């Protein structure tokens, strides 16, 4: 009888422990969900732009390949109003792949809506996100479905929120107070911003700068998706909400995240 009572007692304790753990996990998961939704709702900025003429049917982000124009807007004094970087993301949910194409900001092309040729990064200054999307779409001759606008000055907060990033640097150089040695290096937010902006000391010029920007973006995505960042989700979502704008909805972002 005593043995049976002990067994029942341990079963009861085990069940209570599992229940507490389950409830704690549920509360924690809800906190992550709520923070994510709040951040996405803050980031969501619809634009007055119809579906691309190059699309015959609406895109379903759960299954259809789609494109996103990523605009890095430099808000430093003297640089306001121009997109510092333009990267097109080609996302394929079925293959779970993302391809990135950087567009040199000094590329000359027709600015759609202006009827003249100019540097492609001036499209944002002339007509904001819609004109930038139309111009890139015309230049590449592919549909541009969505946009993500990043405040480059605040991008360092996102890097710090994920705990810094590690990249493979192929060029030894110095920018201001920061020295970037050749090889694998770990960067905080300020360092990552300086690293991604440098182009004058690079023999490749703007092409080298574009490569470093892609490195930082890929590293942020990698760190943000790792389990180690779960304890810091509040800071990550807060930094995203303050520095990112997009016309992707919460449901679309959630569907993309699942893939």
C-alpha positions as CSV (number, residue, x, y, z in Angstrom):
1,X,0.0,0.0,0.0
2,X,2.8,2.4,0.9
3,X,4.5,1.7,-2.4
4,X,1.3,2.5,-4.3
5,X,0.8,5.7,-2.4
6,X,4.4,6.8,-3.2
7,X,3.8,6.0,-6.9
8,X,0.6,8.0,-6.9
9,X,2.4,10.9,-5.2
10,X,5.2,10.9,-7.7
11,X,2.7,10.7,-10.6
12,X,0.9,13.7,-9.2
13,X,4.1,15.7,-8.7
14,X,5.2,14.8,-12.3
15,X,1.8,15.8,-13.7
16,X,1.9,19.1,-11.8
17,X,5.4,19.8,-12.9
18,X,4.6,19.1,-16.6
19,X,1.5,21.3,-16.3
20,X,3.5,24.2,-14.9
21,X,6.1,23.8,-17.6
22,X,3.4,23.6,-20.3
23,X,1.7,26.8,-19.0
24,X,5.1,28.6,-18.7
25,X,5.9,27.7,-22.3
26,X,2.5,28.8,-23.4
27,X,2.8,32.2,-21.7
28,X,6.3,32.6,-23.1
29,X,5.2,31.7,-26.6
30,X,2.2,34.1,-26.3
31,X,4.6,36.9,-25.3
32,X,6.8,36.2,-28.4
33,X,3.7,36.1,-30.6
34,X,2.3,39.4,-29.1
35,X,5.7,41.2,-29.4
36,X,6.0,40.0,-33.0
37,X,2.5,41.1,-34.0
38,X,3.0,44.5,-32.3
39,X,6.3,45.0,-34.2
40,X,4.8,43.9,-37.6
41,X,1.8,46.1,-37.1
42,X,4.1,49.0,-36.4
43,X,6.2,48.2,-39.5
44,X,3.2,47.8,-41.7
45,X,3.0,50.8,-44.0
46,X,0.7,50.3,-47.1
47,X,1.5,52.2,-50.2
48,X,-0.7,53.5,-53.0
49,X,0.6,51.1,-55.7
50,X,-1.5,48.6,-57.6
51,X,-0.4,45.0,-58.3
52,X,2.4,44.8,-60.8
53,X,1.3,44.8,-64.5
54,X,3.7,41.9,-64.9
55,X,1.5,39.8,-62.6
56,X,-1.6,38.2,-64.1
57,X,-2.8,36.9,-60.7
58,X,-2.3,38.0,-57.1
59,X,0.7,36.5,-55.3
60,X,0.2,34.0,-52.5
61,X,3.3,34.2,-50.3
62,X,2.7,30.8,-48.9
63,X,3.4,29.1,-52.2
64,X,4.2,31.5,-55.0
65,X,7.6,33.0,-55.7
66,X,7.7,36.7,-55.1
67,X,10.0,39.6,-54.9
68,X,10.8,42.3,-52.3
69,X,12.7,45.5,-52.9
70,X,14.8,46.3,-49.9
71,X,15.6,49.9,-49.5
72,X,18.3,51.1,-47.1
73,X,17.5,54.7,-46.5
74,X,20.4,56.8,-45.2
75,X,19.0,59.4,-42.8
76,X,22.3,61.0,-41.9
77,X,22.4,64.8,-42.4
78,X,23.2,65.6,-46.1
79,X,22.0,62.2,-47.3
80,X,18.3,62.4,-46.6
81,X,15.8,61.5,-49.3
82,X,18.0,59.0,-51.2
83,X,18.1,55.2,-50.9
84,X,21.6,54.3,-49.8
85,X,21.2,50.7,-51.0
86,X,18.8,48.8,-53.2
87,X,18.6,45.1,-53.0
88,X,16.0,42.9,-54.7
89,X,15.1,39.7,-52.8
90,X,13.6,36.8,-54.9
91,X,11.8,34.5,-52.5
92,X,10.7,31.0,-53.4
93,X,8.6,29.4,-50.6
94,X,8.5,26.0,-52.3
95,X,12.3,25.7,-52.5
96,X,12.7,27.7,-49.3
97,X,15.3,29.9,-50.9
98,X,16.1,33.6,-51.0
99,X,18.3,35.1,-53.7
100,X,19.7,38.7,-53.4
101,X,20.5,41.1,-56.2
102,X,22.2,44.4,-55.3
103,X,21.7,47.3,-57.7
104,X,24.5,49.9,-57.8
105,X,23.0,53.2,-56.6
106,X,24.7,55.2,-59.3
107,X,23.1,53.1,-62.1
108,X,21.5,55.4,-64.7
109,X,18.1,54.4,-65.9
110,X,14.7,55.8,-66.7
111,X,13.0,57.1,-63.5
112,X,9.4,55.9,-64.1
113,X,7.0,58.8,-63.5
114,X,9.6,61.4,-64.2
115,X,10.2,60.7,-67.8
116,X,13.9,61.2,-67.6
117,X,17.1,59.3,-67.1
118,X,18.9,59.7,-63.7
119,X,20.7,57.7,-61.0
120,X,18.4,54.9,-59.9
121,X,18.7,55.8,-56.2
122,X,17.1,59.2,-57.0
123,X,13.8,57.5,-57.7
124,X,13.1,57.3,-53.9
125,X,13.9,61.0,-53.5
126,X,11.5,61.9,-56.4
127,X,8.6,59.7,-55.5
128,X,9.2,57.6,-52.5
129,X,8.8,53.9,-52.3
130,X,6.2,53.5,-55.2
131,X,8.4,55.3,-57.7
132,X,11.5,53.3,-56.5
133,X,9.6,50.1,-57.0
134,X,8.3,51.1,-60.4
135,X,11.7,52.2,-61.5
136,X,13.5,49.0,-60.4
137,X,10.7,46.9,-61.9
138,X,11.2,48.7,-65.3
139,X,15.0,48.4,-65.0
140,X,15.1,44.7,-64.3
141,X,11.9,43.8,-66.3
142,X,10.6,41.7,-63.4
143,X,7.6,42.2,-61.1
144,X,8.4,43.9,-57.8
145,X,5.7,42.8,-55.3
146,X,6.6,44.2,-51.9
147,X,9.1,46.5,-50.2
148,X,11.0,46.7,-47.0
149,X,12.5,50.0,-46.0
150,X,15.3,50.1,-43.5
151,X,16.6,53.1,-41.6
152,X,20.4,52.5,-42.1
153,X,21.3,54.7,-39.1
154,X,19.0,52.6,-36.9
155,X,20.1,49.3,-38.5
156,X,22.9,49.2,-35.9
157,X,20.2,48.7,-33.2
158,X,19.0,45.6,-35.0
159,X,22.5,44.2,-35.1
160,X,23.0,44.9,-31.4
161,X,19.6,43.3,-30.6
162,X,20.6,40.0,-32.2
163,X,23.9,40.0,-30.3
164,X,26.2,41.2,-33.1
165,X,27.0,39.4,-36.4
166,X,30.0,37.4,-37.7
167,X,31.1,37.9,-41.3
168,X,34.0,36.8,-43.5
169,X,36.0,39.9,-44.5
170,X,38.1,39.6,-47.7
171,X,39.7,43.1,-47.4
172,X,41.8,44.6,-44.6
173,X,40.7,48.3,-44.1
174,X,40.1,51.0,-41.6
175,X,37.1,53.4,-41.4
176,X,37.4,56.1,-38.8
177,X,38.1,54.5,-35.4
178,X,37.3,51.0,-36.7
179,X,39.8,48.6,-38.2
180,X,38.5,45.5,-40.0
181,X,41.1,42.8,-40.3
182,X,40.9,40.2,-43.1
183,X,39.2,37.0,-42.1
184,X,36.3,36.1,-39.9
185,X,35.3,39.0,-37.7
186,X,32.5,39.7,-35.2
187,X,30.8,43.1,-35.3
188,X,28.6,45.1,-33.1
189,X,26.0,47.6,-34.5
190,X,28.3,50.6,-35.0
191,X,31.0,48.4,-36.5
192,X,28.5,46.7,-38.8
193,X,27.2,50.0,-40.1
194,X,30.8,51.3,-40.8
195,X,31.7,48.0,-42.4
196,X,28.7,48.0,-44.7
197,X,29.1,51.7,-45.8
198,X,32.8,51.7,-46.8
199,X,33.5,51.9,-50.5
200,X,36.3,54.4,-51.1
201,X,39.1,52.1,-49.9
202,X,37.7,49.1,-51.8
203,X,39.1,48.6,-55.3
204,X,35.7,47.2,-56.3
205,X,34.0,50.5,-55.3
206,X,30.3,50.2,-54.9
207,X,30.3,46.5,-55.8
208,X,32.4,45.8,-52.7
209,X,30.1,47.8,-50.6
210,X,27.1,45.9,-51.9
211,X,28.7,42.6,-51.0
212,X,29.3,43.8,-47.5
213,X,25.7,44.9,-47.2
214,X,24.5,41.5,-48.3
215,X,26.8,39.9,-45.8
216,X,25.4,41.9,-42.9
217,X,21.8,41.3,-43.9
218,X,22.4,37.5,-44.2
219,X,24.2,37.5,-40.9
220,X,21.4,39.3,-39.2
221,X,18.8,36.9,-40.6
222,X,20.9,34.0,-39.4
223,X,21.4,35.3,-35.9
224,X,17.7,36.4,-35.7
225,X,16.6,32.9,-36.6
226,X,18.8,31.1,-34.0
227,X,17.5,29.7,-30.8
228,X,20.0,31.9,-28.8
229,X,18.0,35.0,-29.6
230,X,14.8,33.8,-28.1
231,X,15.7,35.3,-24.7
232,X,16.2,38.7,-26.4
233,X,13.1,38.7,-28.6
234,X,11.7,41.9,-27.1
235,X,14.7,44.0,-28.0
236,X,14.8,42.5,-31.5
237,X,11.2,43.2,-32.3
238,X,11.4,46.7,-30.7
239,X,14.4,47.5,-33.0
240,X,12.6,46.2,-36.0
241,X,9.5,48.2,-35.2
242,X,11.4,51.4,-34.9
243,X,13.6,51.0,-38.0
244,X,11.7,49.0,-40.6
245,X,8.7,49.7,-42.8
246,X,7.0,47.3,-45.2
247,X,3.7,46.7,-47.0
248,X,3.8,43.0,-46.0
249,X,1.0,42.2,-43.5
250,X,1.2,40.3,-40.3
251,X,-0.3,37.2,-41.9
252,X,2.1,37.4,-44.8
253,X,5.1,37.8,-42.5
254,X,3.9,34.9,-40.4
255,X,3.5,32.7,-43.5
256,X,7.0,33.7,-44.7
257,X,8.5,33.0,-41.3
258,X,7.1,29.4,-41.3
259,X,9.0,28.7,-44.5
